[in-house]
Amino acid sequence: MHLDLFSHHRQDKLEEKANIEYFLGFDGKIHSFINYNRDFSLWLNTAILDNFNLEKLKLSTSNNITFWKDGKGWISKPSDKILEKNFALIKNGLSKIQNTEQDFFISVGRLNQGIFEGEEFEIYFNN
């Protein structure tokens, strides 16, 4: 389980939320923690995939998109232009996530978090 230990809450009665993991403690209280996987899935489905459109995608995307281009290295461009130009491709790729027969996984393990430094990324690292 991937739990946010800093999100611990102790309560008398169960108030179920989809992104929370609950445990009955030895003290008779219910202890809860945010489950990172459930929390991300809930965000992805509600903020992006439900009624997916270009405006929702723009709201969830950084102002600039940085990508690697062979022969040119890292290139940073305004996200609006990239999203508008590639919306159909992005929509097609993300729609596969909703297909229960599709085999995929989401991981940050291969991301270079060093390229996400700077003031413009602070809103995405706010816990």
C-alpha positions, 0 to 999 in steps of 0.5 A, spaced: 500 500 500 502 507 498 499 511 504 500 518 506 502 517 513 502 525 514 495 524 512 493 520 518 486 522 521 483 518 528 475 518 528 470 515 532 465 513 526 467 511 519 466 517 513 468 513 507 471 517 501 474 513 495 481 515 496 482 513 503 484 507 506 481 505 513 484 501 519 480 499 526 486 501 531 487 497 538 484 503 541 477 502 538 478 508 533 478 508 526 485 511 523 485 513 516 490 515 511 490 517 504 492 512 499 496 515 493 494 510 488 486 511 489 487 519 490 491 519 483 486 515 480 480 519 483 483 526 481 485 523 474 478 521 473 474 527 475 479 532 473 481 530 466 477 524 464 470 525 466 467 529 460 474 530 457 475 536 453 481 541 451 479 546 456 480 541 462 486 538 459 489 545 459 487 547 466 491 540 468 497 542 464 503 546 466 504 553 462 510 550 458 511 543 456 518 540 455 520 535 451 526 531 448 527 532 440 533 528 437 538 533 434 535 539 438 535 536 446 530 539 451 525 544 448 520 548 452 514 550 448 507 553 451 502 548 452 496 551 449 499 550 442 502 543 443 495 541 446 491 544 441 495 541 435 495 534 439 489 534 442 486 528 438 492 524 439 492 525 447 485 524 447 486 517 444 491 515 448 488 517 455 481 514 452 485 507 453 485 508 460 478 507 461 478 501 457 478 495 463 481 490 458 487 495 456 494 493 460 497 499 462 500 502 468 502 509 471 509 510 474 513 516 476 519 512 477 522 513 470 521 521 470 527 526 471 524 530 477 529 535 476 526 538 470 520 540 474 524 545 478 522 552 478 516 557 481 511 554 475 511 547 478 510 549 485 502 548 484 504 541 482 508 539 488 503 542 494 502 535 497 
